[in-house]
């Protein structure tokens, strides 16, 4: 990577997770005035634009890159951000990629909960502790619903978008830990040192989000339920 | 079977590291320059033990390495200097005279940090404490010393000032109960407008109060921030904080940045906090603030030596050339010229030449002469 010192003081490095947030996030940032075009089909992980470098990362790595200042700012889901425990600024709720982190059991299940499977162990532990449920958290990597269906766990903590997968598998949401959506995250030093570029960007993104919210009705996308 | 072959794994515990040349020399050079600058401002050096009694009231207790002493007492490895300096002052300088200016340096250990870029579990700091006075002049002195200390090691830095108690005072003026305040501190410190809205809804806050909370998340930038903060300050505590910061800013006379939404550890800091940022480095180089030192007002800052070495190494003077001395006289002659002289350990010229090639040593010294090593062999 080009050392930060080799670039101008106002150069920005942006961390974006592959997938939907990359597409929607890049489009939103372009509308907010950043000189970036959607990366075409290529294997490049780093894209250079005038005064801007874009890093394509795994979801979970965005808070790490931003916290350590390798990237100045990024976009990441609140779910991933909470789970990372990283101390970054999160000045704008971009309101897309809405979902919720929920506590889920088999329909009608009423036995004690000893094991809870999840991709989000930090959030799950905090929730269980707050609820006074003395269960063990089992960290899994995907298709968490299966853990409840196969008896690997008595409950799961997982992301829910529409609830369709849950219903199809005989599972139900018992509680919502929190609602998530895409957030603009900014490194603590970068927000101050490069505020000449970042502050106007934050203002513009807030305006764009507010406009989008009006177009989507009084509650906006983030508040839409299934 | 040797121990090392029975226990495969890393050679040193995670978050610790060996320091090799030339980093060691750079670090010692920086340590010396900083200590000399602190001393020139009247800060006298003290040392405190690396082993302390574990104490649940210690601010780093939860993250400290703990050991059991022979008598069963729990000891902790030093995790920060300020608490230890406070104890030292109460033991040895209880009667002053104040202000008392002290400097310190050494290693610290914290258990809970994961090892990653710039975040070790064993790390070195140097720092100062200005004890017994709480005036704007005292705060401005520390800001000026912090700036100057980085300047003398060739690092242009910008200082950012915060005041965690200001956020708490504004929240108190808004009529928020302590439980709601606690949660809001985190949201405001992260500048998370979304979390502020969520908590405002949960605690049933009025629109006007919520608007004030959002303003707190945007309270960062240059000196203009103080005027904005003045507009938010209703109660006495908040107004006193702004007045104090205005006095410090007037005395500092340099371009300070402010972040009055920063409220981390608001229960620990009793006044302003500050950090120094260097361009191109997204981690602070120096951090400090004002706290209660067991009944005495104290303020100070610490500089992380690992990070500083990374940033300042390029600006350091080059190390003197190393030469190989074939005799004592040659070594002394070379040293008198400001060179570093290593003594030859054998008569075998081929062996000496191979060593010099491997080490990058070009010149050999003998008596009063310095010659090219390849020719001498």
HADDOCK unambig.tbl for C-alpha pairs under 7 A between the chains (distance, minus, plus):
assign (segid A and resid 4 and name CA) (segid B and resid 280 and name CA) 5.56 0.50 0.50
assign (segid A and resid 5 and name CA) (segid B and resid 280 and name CA) 5.46 0.50 0.50
assign (segid A and resid 69 and name CA) (segid B and resid 282 and name CA) 4.70 0.50 0.50
assign (segid A and resid 69 and name CA) (segid B and resid 283 and name CA) 6.88 0.50 0.50
assign (segid A and resid 88 and name CA) (segid B and resid 190 and name CA) 6.42 0.50 0.50
assign (segid A and resid 89 and name CA) (segid B and resid 190 and name CA) 4.58 0.50 0.50
assign (segid A and resid 89 and name CA) (segid B and resid 191 and name CA) 5.57 0.50 0.50
assign (segid A and resid 89 and name CA) (segid B and resid 192 and name CA) 6.89 0.50 0.50
assign (segid A and resid 90 and name CA) (segid B and resid 190 and name CA) 6.00 0.50 0.50
assign (segid A and resid 90 and name CA) (segid B and resid 191 and name CA) 5.80 0.50 0.50
assign (segid A and resid 90 and name CA) (segid B and resid 192 and name CA) 4.98 0.50 0.50
assign (segid A and resid 91 and name CA) (segid B and resid 191 and name CA) 5.20 0.50 0.50
assign (segid A and resid 91 and name CA) (segid B and resid 192 and name CA) 5.00 0.50 0.50
assign (segid A and resid 91 and name CA) (segid B and resid 193 and name CA) 6.15 0.50 0.50
assign (segid A and resid 92 and name CA) (segid B and resid 192 and name CA) 6.98 0.50 0.50
assign (segid A and resid 92 and name CA) (segid B and resid 193 and name CA) 6.76 0.50 0.50
assign (segid A and resid 93 and name CA) (segid B and resid 194 and name CA) 5.93 0.50 0.50
assign (segid A and resid 189 and name CA) (segid B and resid 277 and name CA) 6.92 0.50 0.50
assign (segid A and resid 189 and name CA) (segid B and resid 282 and name CA) 5.08 0.50 0.50
assign (segid A and resid 189 and name CA) (segid B and resid 283 and name CA) 6.30 0.50 0.50
assign (segid A and resid 190 and name CA) (segid B and resid 282 and name CA) 6.10 0.50 0.50
assign (segid A and resid 192 and name CA) (segid B and resid 221 and name CA) 6.75 0.50 0.50
